[in-house]
Amino acid sequence: MDTVDNLTLELWGLERLLNINELAAYLRVPVSTIYEWRTKGQAPLAHRYGKHLTFAATDVRAWVDAHRETGGPPPAASR
């Protein structure tokens, strides 16, 4: 499959779309985990074109931000 470079996307005003393999690599999880999350409604929003899934970069960023955890327990109350 041909890849589209970022300059071409910019010229057309289009957003970068990741395929499921790219998303799995970015998140460092197996592709099967992405499919499992999708069946549970826990994956980033996706676009389906026939049998192909793509994920908009902005949707992935928003999903990652929504799943950010704090660095540890809350600080103890001051006395």
PDB file with SEQRES, HELIX, SHEET and CRYST1 records, atoms N, CA, C and O in Angstrom:
SEQRES   1 A   79  MET ASP THR VAL ASP ASN LEU THR LEU GLU LEU TRP GLY          
SEQRES   2 A   79  LEU GLU ARG LEU LEU ASN ILE ASN GLU LEU ALA ALA TYR          
SEQRES   3 A   79  LEU ARG VAL PRO VAL SER THR ILE TYR GLU TRP ARG THR          
SEQRES   4 A   79  LYS GLY GLN ALA PRO LEU ALA HIS ARG TYR GLY LYS HIS          
SEQRES   5 A   79  LEU THR PHE ALA ALA THR ASP VAL ARG ALA TRP VAL ASP          
SEQRES   6 A   79  ALA HIS ARG GLU THR GLY GLY PRO PRO PRO ALA ALA SER          
SEQRES   7 A   79  ARG                                                          
HELIX    1 AA1 ASN A    6  TRP A   12  1                                   7    
HELIX    2 AA2 ILE A   20  LEU A   27  1                                   8    
HELIX    3 AA3 VAL A   31  THR A   39  1                                   9    
HELIX    4 AA4 ALA A   57  ALA A   66  1                                  10    
SHEET    1 AA1 3 LEU A  17  ASN A  19  0                                        
SHEET    2 AA1 3 HIS A  52  ALA A  56 -1                                        
SHEET    3 AA1 3 HIS A  47  TYR A  49 -1                                        
CRYST1    1.000    1.000    1.000  90.00  90.00  90.00 P 1           1          
ATOM      1  N   MET A   1       0.847  -1.176   0.000  1.00  0.00           N  
ATOM      2  CA  MET A   1       0.000   0.000   0.000  1.00  0.00           C  
ATOM      3  C   MET A   1       0.892   1.238   0.000  1.00  0.00           C  
ATOM      4  O   MET A   1       1.894   1.284   0.713  1.00  0.00           O  
ATOM      5  N   ASP A   2       0.535   2.221  -0.783  1.00  0.00           N  
ATOM      6  CA  ASP A   2       1.291   3.464  -0.832  1.00  0.00           C  
ATOM      7  C   ASP A   2       1.052   4.268   0.433  1.00  0.00           C  
ATOM      8  O   ASP A   2      -0.047   4.272   0.988  1.00  0.00           O  
ATOM      9  N   THR A   3       2.095   4.947   0.879  1.00  0.00           N  
ATOM     10  CA  THR A   3       1.925   5.835   2.016  1.00  0.00           C  
ATOM     11  C   THR A   3       1.875   7.264   1.517  1.00  0.00           C  
ATOM     12  O   THR A   3       2.474   7.601   0.495  1.00  0.00           O  
ATOM     13  N   VAL A   4       1.174   8.082   2.231  1.00  0.00           N  
ATOM     14  CA  VAL A   4       1.050   9.491   1.884  1.00  0.00           C  
ATOM     15  C   VAL A   4       1.917  10.272   2.855  1.00  0.00           C  
ATOM     16  O   VAL A   4       1.808  10.103   4.070  1.00  0.00           O  
ATOM     17  N   ASP A   5       2.786  11.133   2.316  1.00  0.00           N  
ATOM     18  CA  ASP A   5       3.657  11.884   3.219  1.00  0.00           C  
ATOM     19  C   ASP A   5       2.902  13.041   3.873  1.00  0.00           C  
ATOM     20  O   ASP A   5       1.831  13.444   3.420  1.00  0.00           O  
ATOM     21  N   ASN A   6       3.487  13.558   4.944  1.00  0.00           N  
ATOM     22  CA  ASN A   6       2.834  14.619   5.715  1.00  0.00           C  
ATOM     23  C   ASN A   6       2.606  15.882   4.900  1.00  0.00           C  
ATOM     24  O   ASN A   6       1.605  16.570   5.101  1.00  0.00           O  
ATOM     25  N   LEU A   7       3.518  16.204   3.979  1.00  0.00           N  
ATOM     26  CA  LEU A   7       3.361  17.394   3.148  1.00  0.00           C  
ATOM     27  C   LEU A   7       2.114  17.278   2.276  1.00  0.00           C  
ATOM     28  O   LEU A   7       1.360  18.241   2.137  1.00  0.00           O  
ATOM     29  N   THR A   8       1.898  16.108   1.693  1.00  0.00           N  
ATOM     30  CA  THR A   8       0.707  15.895   0.864  1.00  0.00           C  
ATOM     31  C   THR A   8      -0.562  16.042   1.698  1.00  0.00           C  
ATOM     32  O   THR A   8      -1.527  16.665   1.256  1.00  0.00           O  
ATOM     33  N   LEU A   9      -0.564  15.478   2.892  1.00  0.00           N  
ATOM     34  CA  LEU A   9      -1.725  15.610   3.773  1.00  0.00           C  
ATOM     35  C   LEU A   9      -1.998  17.074   4.085  1.00  0.00           C  
ATOM     36  O   LEU A   9      -3.145  17.522   4.072  1.00  0.00           O  
ATOM     37  N   GLU A  10      -0.923  17.817   4.368  1.00  0.00           N  
ATOM     38  CA  GLU A  10      -1.053  19.236   4.679  1.00  0.00           C  
ATOM     39  C   GLU A  10      -1.627  20.012   3.499  1.00  0.00           C  
ATOM     40  O   GLU A  10      -2.513  20.850   3.667  1.00  0.00           O  
ATOM     41  N   LEU A  11      -1.117  19.728   2.308  1.00  0.00           N  
ATOM     42  CA  LEU A  11      -1.591  20.426   1.113  1.00  0.00           C  
ATOM     43  C   LEU A  11      -3.078  20.198   0.882  1.00  0.00           C  
ATOM     44  O   LEU A  11      -3.785  21.108   0.448  1.00  0.00           O  
ATOM     45  N   TRP A  12      -3.549  19.013   1.163  1.00  0.00           N  
ATOM     46  CA  TRP A  12      -4.958  18.676   0.961  1.00  0.00           C  
ATOM     47  C   TRP A  12      -5.812  19.017   2.180  1.00  0.00           C  
ATOM     48  O   TRP A  12      -7.035  18.890   2.128  1.00  0.00           O  
ATOM     49  N   GLY A  13      -5.188  19.445   3.270  1.00  0.00           N  
ATOM     50  CA  GLY A  13      -5.936  19.747   4.485  1.00  0.00           C  
ATOM     51  C   GLY A  13      -6.492  18.503   5.153  1.00  0.00           C  
ATOM     52  O   GLY A  13      -7.549  18.550   5.783  1.00  0.00           O  
ATOM     53  N   LEU A  14      -5.781  17.385   5.015  1.00  0.00           N  
ATOM     54  CA  LEU A  14      -6.246  16.109   5.562  1.00  0.00           C  
ATOM     55  C   LEU A  14      -5.488  15.752   6.829  1.00  0.00           C  
ATOM     56  O   LEU A  14      -4.367  16.206   7.054  1.00  0.00           O  
ATOM     57  N   GLU A  15      -6.114  14.943   7.635  1.00  0.00           N  
ATOM     58  CA  GLU A  15      -5.509  14.478   8.869  1.00  0.00           C  
ATOM     59  C   GLU A  15      -4.846  13.119   8.655  1.00  0.00           C  
ATOM     60  O   GLU A  15      -5.310  12.310   7.852  1.00  0.00           O  
ATOM     61  N   ARG A  16      -3.779  12.886   9.368  1.00  0.00           N  
ATOM     62  CA  ARG A  16      -3.077  11.604   9.307  1.00  0.00           C  
ATOM     63  C   ARG A  16      -3.973  10.523   9.886  1.00  0.00           C  
ATOM     64  O   ARG A  16      -4.536  10.686  10.968  1.00  0.00           O  
ATOM     65  N   LEU A  17      -4.103   9.408   9.156  1.00  0.00           N  
ATOM     66  CA  LEU A  17      -4.855   8.248   9.623  1.00  0.00           C  
ATOM     67  C   LEU A  17      -3.892   7.098   9.857  1.00  0.00           C  
ATOM     68  O   LEU A  17      -3.028   6.832   9.022  1.00  0.00           O  
ATOM     69  N   LEU A  18      -4.033   6.418  10.980  1.00  0.00           N  
ATOM     70  CA  LEU A  18      -3.204   5.264  11.295  1.00  0.00           C  
ATOM     71  C   LEU A  18      -3.997   4.001  11.010  1.00  0.00           C  
ATOM     72  O   LEU A  18      -5.196   3.940  11.282  1.00  0.00           O  
ATOM     73  N   ASN A  19      -3.326   2.986  10.460  1.00  0.00           N  
ATOM     74  CA  ASN A  19      -3.996   1.699  10.329  1.00  0.00           C  
ATOM     75  C   ASN A  19      -3.852   0.960  11.656  1.00  0.00           C  
ATOM     76  O   ASN A  19      -3.185   1.445  12.569  1.00  0.00           O  
ATOM     77  N   ILE A  20      -4.464  -0.191  11.762  1.00  0.00           N  
ATOM     78  CA  ILE A  20      -4.482  -0.885  13.055  1.00  0.00           C  
ATOM     79  C   ILE A  20      -3.089  -1.341  13.486  1.00  0.00           C  
ATOM     80  O   ILE A  20      -2.789  -1.369  14.680  1.00  0.00           O  
ATOM     81  N   ASN A  21      -2.239  -1.697  12.527  1.00  0.00           N  
ATOM     82  CA  ASN A  21      -0.871  -2.094  12.870  1.00  0.00           C  
ATOM     83  C   ASN A  21      -0.070  -0.913  13.401  1.00  0.00           C  
ATOM     84  O   ASN A  21       0.702  -1.055  14.348  1.00  0.00           O  
ATOM     85  N   GLU A  22      -0.257   0.255  12.787  1.00  0.00           N  
ATOM     86  CA  GLU A  22       0.442   1.456  13.255  1.00  0.00           C  
ATOM     87  C   GLU A  22      -0.047   1.857  14.643  1.00  0.00           C  
ATOM     88  O   GLU A  22       0.748   2.250  15.497  1.00  0.00           O  
ATOM     89  N   LEU A  23      -1.358   1.757  14.866  1.00  0.00           N  
ATOM     90  CA  LEU A  23      -1.906   2.084  16.183  1.00  0.00           C  
ATOM     91  C   LEU A  23      -1.361   1.140  17.246  1.00  0.00           C  
ATOM     92  O   LEU A  23      -0.957   1.581  18.322  1.00  0.00           O  
ATOM     93  N   ALA A  24      -1.349  -0.148  16.952  1.00  0.00           N  
ATOM     94  CA  ALA A  24      -0.826  -1.128  17.909  1.00  0.00           C  
ATOM     95  C   ALA A  24       0.646  -0.854  18.211  1.00  0.00           C  
ATOM     96  O   ALA A  24       1.065  -0.926  19.366  1.00  0.00           O  
ATOM     97  N   ALA A  25       1.427  -0.541  17.187  1.00  0.00           N  
ATOM     98  CA  ALA A  25       2.848  -0.236  17.394  1.00  0.00           C  
ATOM     99  C   ALA A  25       3.001   1.025  18.240  1.00  0.00           C  
ATOM    100  O   ALA A  25       3.833   1.067  19.146  1.00  0.00           O  
ATOM    101  N   TYR A  26       2.208   2.047  17.951  1.00  0.00           N  
ATOM    102  CA  TYR A  26       2.278   3.299  18.709  1.00  0.00           C  
ATOM    103  C   TYR A  26       1.950   3.066  20.181  1.00  0.00           C  
ATOM    104  O   TYR A  26       2.637   3.583  21.062  1.00  0.00           O  
ATOM    105  N   LEU A  27       0.900   2.288  20.446  1.00  0.00           N  
ATOM    106  CA  LEU A  27       0.479   2.022  21.822  1.00  0.00           C  
ATOM    107  C   LEU A  27       1.283   0.903  22.475  1.00  0.00           C  
ATOM    108  O   LEU A  27       1.171   0.672  23.679  1.00  0.00           O  
ATOM    109  N   ARG A  28       2.090   0.215  21.680  1.00  0.00           N  
ATOM    110  CA  ARG A  28       2.927  -0.905  22.151  1.00  0.00           C  
ATOM    111  C   ARG A  28       2.079  -2.025  22.747  1.00  0.00           C  
ATOM    112  O   ARG A  28       2.364  -2.552  23.822  1.00  0.00           O  
ATOM    113  N   VAL A  29       1.031  -2.365  22.010  1.00  0.00           N  
ATOM    114  CA  VAL A  29       0.167  -3.487  22.391  1.00  0.00           C  
ATOM    115  C   VAL A  29      -0.042  -4.355  21.157  1.00  0.00           C  
ATOM    116  O   VAL A  29       0.128  -3.871  20.038  1.00  0.00           O  
ATOM    117  N   PRO A  30      -0.406  -5.625  21.329  1.00  0.00           N  
ATOM    118  CA  PRO A  30      -0.700  -6.469  20.169  1.00  0.00           C  
ATOM    119  C   PRO A  30      -1.951  -5.979  19.429  1.00  0.00           C  
ATOM    120  O   PRO A  30      -2.838  -5.371  20.027  1.00  0.00           O  
ATOM    121  N   VAL A  31      -2.007  -6.247  18.144  1.00  0.00           N  
ATOM    122  CA  VAL A  31      -3.184  -5.897  17.342  1.00  0.00           C  
ATOM    123  C   VAL A  31      -4.430  -6.534  17.952  1.00  0.00           C  
ATOM    124  O   VAL A  31      -5.501  -5.926  17.959  1.00  0.00           O  
ATOM    125  N   SER A  32      -4.293  -7.744  18.457  1.00  0.00           N  
ATOM    126  CA  SER A  32      -5.449  -8.425  19.057  1.00  0.00           C  
ATOM    127  C   SER A  32      -6.026  -7.632  20.233  1.00  0.00           C  
ATOM    128  O   SER A  32      -7.229  -7.695  20.488  1.00  0.00           O  
ATOM    129  N   THR A  33      -5.189  -6.895  20.942  1.00  0.00           N  
ATOM    130  CA  THR A  33      -5.672  -6.060  22.045  1.00  0.00           C  
ATOM    131  C   THR A  33      -6.550  -4.932  21.523  1.00  0.00           C  
ATOM    132  O   THR A  33      -7.564  -4.600  22.137  1.00  0.00           O  
ATOM    133  N   ILE A  34      -6.168  -4.340  20.392  1.00  0.00           N  
ATOM    134  CA  ILE A  34      -6.987  -3.280  19.789  1.00  0.00           C  
ATOM    135  C   ILE A  34      -8.367  -3.845  19.439  1.00  0.00           C  
ATOM    136  O   ILE A  34      -9.392  -3.231  19.738  1.00  0.00           O  
ATOM    137  N   TYR A  35      -8.382  -5.024  18.802  1.00  0.00           N  
ATOM    138  CA  TYR A  35      -9.669  -5.646  18.456  1.00  0.00           C  
ATOM    139  C   TYR A  35     -10.496  -5.953  19.715  1.00  0.00           C  
ATOM    140  O   TYR A  35     -11.711  -5.751  19.729  1.00  0.00           O  
ATOM    141  N   GLU A  36      -9.836  -6.434  20.755  1.00  0.00           N  
ATOM    142  CA  GLU A  36     -10.538  -6.735  22.005  1.00  0.00           C  
ATOM    143  C   GLU A  36     -11.132  -5.458  22.598  1.00  0.00           C  
ATOM    144  O   GLU A  36     -12.287  -5.448  23.021  1.00  0.00           O  
ATOM    145  N   TRP A  37     -10.341  -4.381  22.628  1.00  0.00           N  
ATOM    146  CA  TRP A  37     -10.849  -3.104  23.133  1.00  0.00           C  
ATOM    147  C   TRP A  37     -12.055  -2.642  22.323  1.00  0.00           C  
ATOM    148  O   TRP A  37     -13.015  -2.103  22.875  1.00  0.00           O  
ATOM    149  N   ARG A  38     -11.999  -2.858  21.000  1.00  0.00           N  
ATOM    150  CA  ARG A  38     -13.118  -2.430  20.143  1.00  0.00           C  
ATOM    151  C   ARG A  38     -14.394  -3.189  20.491  1.00  0.00           C  
ATOM    152  O   ARG A  38     -15.471  -2.594  20.538  1.00  0.00           O  
ATOM    153  N   THR A  39     -14.288  -4.494  20.737  1.00  0.00           N  
ATOM    154  CA  THR A  39     -15.491  -5.269  21.067  1.00  0.00           C  
ATOM    155  C   THR A  39     -16.095  -4.825  22.400  1.00  0.00           C  
ATOM    156  O   THR A  39     -17.296  -4.977  22.625  1.00  0.00           O  
ATOM    157  N   LYS A  40     -15.251  -4.272  23.284  1.00  0.00           N  
ATOM    158  CA  LYS A  40     -15.709  -3.783  24.584  1.00  0.00           C  
ATOM    159  C   LYS A  40     -16.056  -2.295  24.554  1.00  0.00           C  
ATOM    160  O   LYS A  40     -16.480  -1.739  25.568  1.00  0.00           O  
ATOM    161  N   GLY A  41     -15.880  -1.647  23.402  1.00  0.00           N  
ATOM    162  CA  GLY A  41     -16.150  -0.215  23.302  1.00  0.00           C  
ATOM    163  C   GLY A  41     -15.116   0.638  24.001  1.00  0.00           C  
ATOM    164  O   GLY A  41     -15.417   1.754  24.423  1.00  0.00           O  
ATOM    165  N   GLN A  42     -13.876   0.123  24.134  1.00  0.00           N  
ATOM    166  CA  GLN A  42     -12.833   0.818  24.879  1.00  0.00           C  
ATOM    167  C   GLN A  42     -11.712   1.367  24.002  1.00  0.00           C  
ATOM    168  O   GLN A  42     -10.781   1.980  24.523  1.00  0.00           O  
ATOM    169  N   ALA A  43     -11.774   1.168  22.710  1.00  0.00           N  
ATOM    170  CA  ALA A  43     -10.702   1.594  21.795  1.00  0.00           C  
ATOM    171  C   ALA A  43     -10.940   3.022  21.319  1.00  0.00           C  
ATOM    172  O   ALA A  43     -12.037   3.558  21.473  1.00  0.00           O  
ATOM    173  N   PRO A  44      -9.910   3.638  20.740  1.00  0.00           N  
ATOM    174  CA  PRO A  44     -10.125   4.949  20.116  1.00  0.00           C  
ATOM    175  C   PRO A  44     -11.168   4.842  19.006  1.00  0.00           C  
ATOM    176  O   PRO A  44     -11.377   3.769  18.440  1.00  0.00           O  
ATOM    177  N   LEU A  45     -11.812   5.950  18.706  1.00  0.00           N  
ATOM    178  CA  LEU A  45     -12.772   5.980  17.601  1.00  0.00           C  
ATOM    179  C   LEU A  45     -12.086   5.555  16.316  1.00  0.00           C  
ATOM    180  O   LEU A  45     -10.911   5.855  16.104  1.00  0.00           O  
ATOM    181  N   ALA A  46     -12.818   4.856  15.460  1.00  0.00           N  
ATOM    182  CA  ALA A  46     -12.240   4.350  14.210  1.00  0.00           C  
ATOM    183  C   ALA A  46     -13.140   4.696  13.038  1.00  0.00           C  
ATOM    184  O   ALA A  46     -14.334   4.951  13.195  1.00  0.00           O  
ATOM    185  N   HIS A  47     -12.535   4.698  11.861  1.00  0.00           N  
ATOM    186  CA  HIS A  47     -13.264   4.834  10.600  1.00  0.00           C  
ATOM    187  C   HIS A  47     -13.135   3.498   9.887  1.00  0.00           C  
ATOM    188  O   HIS A  47     -12.048   2.922   9.845  1.00  0.00           O  
ATOM    189  N   ARG A  48     -14.229   3.001   9.328  1.00  0.00           N  
ATOM    190  CA  ARG A  48     -14.179   1.733   8.593  1.00  0.00           C  
ATOM    191  C   ARG A  48     -14.427   2.018   7.127  1.00  0.00           C  
ATOM    192  O   ARG A  48     -15.404   2.670   6.758  1.00  0.00           O  
ATOM    193  N   TYR A  49     -13.523   1.519   6.300  1.00  0.00           N  
ATOM    194  CA  TYR A  49     -13.657   1.604   4.846  1.00  0.00           C  
ATOM    195  C   TYR A  49     -13.605   0.180   4.333  1.00  0.00           C  
ATOM    196  O   TYR A  49     -12.525  -0.386   4.164  1.00  0.00           O  
ATOM    197  N   GLY A  50     -14.777  -0.403   4.084  1.00  0.00           N  
ATOM    198  CA  GLY A  50     -14.814  -1.815   3.727  1.00  0.00           C  
ATOM    199  C   GLY A  50     -14.373  -2.626   4.928  1.00  0.00           C  
ATOM    200  O   GLY A  50     -14.965  -2.526   6.003  1.00  0.00           O  
ATOM    201  N   LYS A  51     -13.331  -3.434   4.751  1.00  0.00           N  
ATOM    202  CA  LYS A  51     -12.829  -4.234   5.871  1.00  0.00           C  
ATOM    203  C   LYS A  51     -11.659  -3.571   6.590  1.00  0.00           C  
ATOM    204  O   LYS A  51     -11.081  -4.160   7.503  1.00  0.00           O  
ATOM    205  N   HIS A  52     -11.308  -2.359   6.190  1.00  0.00           N  
ATOM    206  CA  HIS A  52     -10.143  -1.671   6.761  1.00  0.00           C  
ATOM    207  C   HIS A  52     -10.558  -0.674   7.835  1.00  0.00           C  
ATOM    208  O   HIS A  52     -11.526   0.068   7.675  1.00  0.00           O  
ATOM    209  N   LEU A  53      -9.807  -0.672   8.930  1.00  0.00           N  
ATOM    210  CA  LEU A  53     -10.014   0.288  10.005  1.00  0.00           C  
ATOM    211  C   LEU A  53      -8.901   1.319   9.961  1.00  0.00           C  
ATOM    212  O   LEU A  53      -7.739   0.979   9.740  1.00  0.00           O  
ATOM    213  N   THR A  54      -9.258   2.575  10.173  1.00  0.00           N  
ATOM    214  CA  THR A  54      -8.251   3.615  10.332  1.00  0.00           C  
ATOM    215  C   THR A  54      -8.621   4.444  11.552  1.00  0.00           C  
ATOM    216  O   THR A  54      -9.782   4.506  11.958  1.00  0.00           O  
ATOM    217  N   PHE A  55      -7.617   5.072  12.119  1.00  0.00           N  
ATOM    218  CA  PHE A  55      -7.778   5.844  13.338  1.00  0.00           C  
ATOM    219  C   PHE A  55      -7.169   7.219  13.116  1.00  0.00           C  
ATOM    220  O   PHE A  55      -5.986   7.327  12.793  1.00  0.00           O  
ATOM    221  N   ALA A  56      -7.964   8.271  13.287  1.00  0.00           N  
ATOM    222  CA  ALA A  56      -7.471   9.635  13.112  1.00  0.00           C  
ATOM    223  C   ALA A  56      -6.502   9.969  14.239  1.00  0.00           C  
ATOM    224  O   ALA A  56      -6.747   9.646  15.402  1.00  0.00           O  
ATOM    225  N   ALA A  57      -5.407  10.616  13.884  1.00  0.00           N  
ATOM    226  CA  ALA A  57      -4.379  10.960  14.868  1.00  0.00           C  
ATOM    227  C   ALA A  57      -4.960  11.782  16.020  1.00  0.00           C  
ATOM    228  O   ALA A  57      -4.585  11.571  17.173  1.00  0.00           O  
ATOM    229  N   THR A  58      -5.865  12.710  15.727  1.00  0.00           N  
ATOM    230  CA  THR A  58      -6.445  13.523  16.805  1.00  0.00           C  
ATOM    231  C   THR A  58      -7.315  12.683  17.736  1.00  0.00           C  
ATOM    232  O   THR A  58      -7.346  12.932  18.941  1.00  0.00           O  
ATOM    233  N   ASP A  59      -8.021  11.693  17.194  1.00  0.00           N  
ATOM    234  CA  ASP A  59      -8.821  10.798  18.038  1.00  0.00           C  
ATOM    235  C   ASP A  59      -7.925   9.948  18.933  1.00  0.00           C  
ATOM    236  O   ASP A  59      -8.242   9.714  20.099  1.00  0.00           O  
ATOM    237  N   VAL A  60      -6.805   9.490  18.379  1.00  0.00           N  
ATOM    238  CA  VAL A  60      -5.863   8.687  19.167  1.00  0.00           C  
ATOM    239  C   VAL A  60      -5.279   9.535  20.292  1.00  0.00           C  
ATOM    240  O   VAL A  60      -5.199   9.084  21.435  1.00  0.00           O  
ATOM    241  N   ARG A  61      -4.869  10.771  19.968  1.00  0.00           N  
ATOM    242  CA  ARG A  61      -4.324  11.663  21.000  1.00  0.00           C  
ATOM    243  C   ARG A  61      -5.339  11.905  22.116  1.00  0.00           C  
ATOM    244  O   ARG A  61      -4.996  11.852  23.297  1.00  0.00           O  
ATOM    245  N   ALA A  62      -6.577  12.169  21.741  1.00  0.00           N  
ATOM    246  CA  ALA A  62      -7.625  12.413  22.738  1.00  0.00           C  
ATOM    247  C   ALA A  62      -7.849  11.174  23.601  1.00  0.00           C  
ATOM    248  O   ALA A  62      -8.024  11.282  24.815  1.00  0.00           O  
ATOM    249  N   TRP A  63      -7.844  10.004  22.975  1.00  0.00           N  
ATOM    250  CA  TRP A  63      -8.042   8.750  23.703  1.00  0.00           C  
ATOM    251  C   TRP A  63      -6.890   8.515  24.678  1.00  0.00           C  
ATOM    252  O   TRP A  63      -7.113   8.135  25.827  1.00  0.00           O  
ATOM    253  N   VAL A  64      -5.662   8.741  24.220  1.00  0.00           N  
ATOM    254  CA  VAL A  64      -4.489   8.572  25.087  1.00  0.00           C  
ATOM    255  C   VAL A  64      -4.572   9.541  26.267  1.00  0.00           C  
ATOM    256  O   VAL A  64      -4.338   9.149  27.410  1.00  0.00           O  
ATOM    257  N   ASP A  65      -4.902  10.801  25.993  1.00  0.00           N  
ATOM    258  CA  ASP A  65      -5.019  11.791  27.070  1.00  0.00           C  
ATOM    259  C   ASP A  65      -6.090  11.396  28.081  1.00  0.00           C  
ATOM    260  O   ASP A  65      -5.914  11.599  29.283  1.00  0.00           O  
ATOM    261  N   ALA A  66      -7.190  10.837  27.606  1.00  0.00           N  
ATOM    262  CA  ALA A  66      -8.281  10.431  28.494  1.00  0.00           C  
ATOM    263  C   ALA A  66      -7.894   9.247  29.376  1.00  0.00           C  
ATOM    264  O   ALA A  66      -8.527   9.012  30.406  1.00  0.00           O  
ATOM    265  N   HIS A  67      -6.865   8.500  28.984  1.00  0.00           N  
ATOM    266  CA  HIS A  67      -6.445   7.325  29.749  1.00  0.00           C  
ATOM    267  C   HIS A  67      -5.178   7.570  30.559  1.00  0.00           C  
ATOM    268  O   HIS A  67      -4.544   6.628  31.035  1.00  0.00           O  
ATOM    269  N   ARG A  68      -4.817   8.822  30.710  1.00  0.00           N  
ATOM    270  CA  ARG A  68      -3.625   9.161  31.491  1.00  0.00           C  
ATOM    271  C   ARG A  68      -3.929   8.971  32.968  1.00  0.00           C  
ATOM    272  O   ARG A  68      -4.987   9.366  33.456  1.00  0.00           O  
ATOM    273  N   GLU A  69      -2.983   8.359  33.670  1.00  0.00           N  
ATOM    274  CA  GLU A  69      -3.136   8.157  35.109  1.00  0.00           C  
ATOM    275  C   GLU A  69      -2.235   9.125  35.851  1.00  0.00           C  
ATOM    276  O   GLU A  69      -1.242   9.613  35.312  1.00  0.00           O  
ATOM    277  N   THR A  70      -2.597   9.392  37.089  1.00  0.00           N  
ATOM    278  CA  THR A  70      -1.755  10.250  37.911  1.00  0.00           C  
ATOM    279  C   THR A  70      -0.494   9.501  38.298  1.00  0.00           C  
ATOM    280  O   THR A  70      -0.425   8.279  38.161  1.00  0.00           O  
ATOM    281  N   GLY A  71       0.490  10.220  38.774  1.00  0.00           N  
ATOM    282  CA  GLY A  71       1.784   9.630  39.088  1.00  0.00           C  
ATOM    283  C   GLY A  71       1.834   8.851  40.379  1.00  0.00           C  
ATOM    284  O   GLY A  71       2.863   8.238  40.665  1.00  0.00           O  
ATOM    285  N   GLY A  72       0.804   8.839  41.159  1.00  0.00           N  
ATOM    286  CA  GLY A  72       0.826   8.107  42.410  1.00  0.00           C  
ATOM    287  C   GLY A  72      -0.316   8.528  43.303  1.00  0.00           C  
ATOM    288  O   GLY A  72      -1.265   9.167  42.848  1.00  0.00           O  
ATOM    289  N   PRO A  73      -0.231   8.172  44.573  1.00  0.00           N  
ATOM    290  CA  PRO A  73      -1.317   8.521  45.491  1.00  0.00           C  
ATOM    291  C   PRO A  73      -1.363  10.033  45.701  1.00  0.00           C  
ATOM    292  O   PRO A  73      -0.355  10.718  45.531  1.00  0.00           O  
ATOM    293  N   PRO A  74      -2.531  10.550  46.069  1.00  0.00           N  
ATOM    294  CA  PRO A  74      -2.626  11.990  46.310  1.00  0.00           C  
ATOM    295  C   PRO A  74      -1.776  12.384  47.508  1.00  0.00           C  
ATOM    296  O   PRO A  74      -1.556  11.573  48.408  1.00  0.00           O  
ATOM    297  N   PRO A  75      -1.295  13.623  47.525  1.00  0.00           N  
ATOM    298  CA  PRO A  75      -0.471  14.059  48.659  1.00  0.00           C  
ATOM    299  C   PRO A  75      -1.288  14.056  49.951  1.00  0.00           C  
ATOM    300  O   PRO A  75      -2.500  14.272  49.938  1.00  0.00           O  
ATOM    301  N   ALA A  76      -0.606  13.809  51.055  1.00  0.00           N  
ATOM    302  CA  ALA A  76      -1.275  13.798  52.360  1.00  0.00           C  
ATOM    303  C   ALA A  76      -1.749  15.208  52.692  1.00  0.00           C  
ATOM    304  O   ALA A  76      -1.118  16.195  52.315  1.00  0.00           O  
ATOM    305  N   ALA A  77      -2.855  15.283  53.397  1.00  0.00           N  
ATOM    306  CA  ALA A  77      -3.402  16.589  53.785  1.00  0.00           C  
ATOM    307  C   ALA A  77      -2.465  17.272  54.769  1.00  0.00           C  
ATOM    308  O   ALA A  77      -1.873  16.616  55.626  1.00  0.00           O  
ATOM    309  N   SER A  78      -2.330  18.588  54.649  1.00  0.00           N  
ATOM    310  CA  SER A  78      -1.487  19.371  55.572  1.00  0.00           C  
ATOM    311  C   SER A  78      -2.165  19.464  56.926  1.00  0.00           C  
ATOM    312  O   SER A  78      -3.392  19.500  57.027  1.00  0.00           O  
ATOM    313  N   ARG A  79      -1.348  19.501  57.958  1.00  0.00           N  
ATOM    314  CA  ARG A  79      -1.916  19.625  59.313  1.00  0.00           C  
ATOM    315  C   ARG A  79      -1.574  20.944  59.893  1.00  0.00           C  
ATOM    316  O   ARG A  79      -1.958  21.239  61.024  1.00  0.00           O  
TER     317      ARG A  79                                                      
END                                                                             
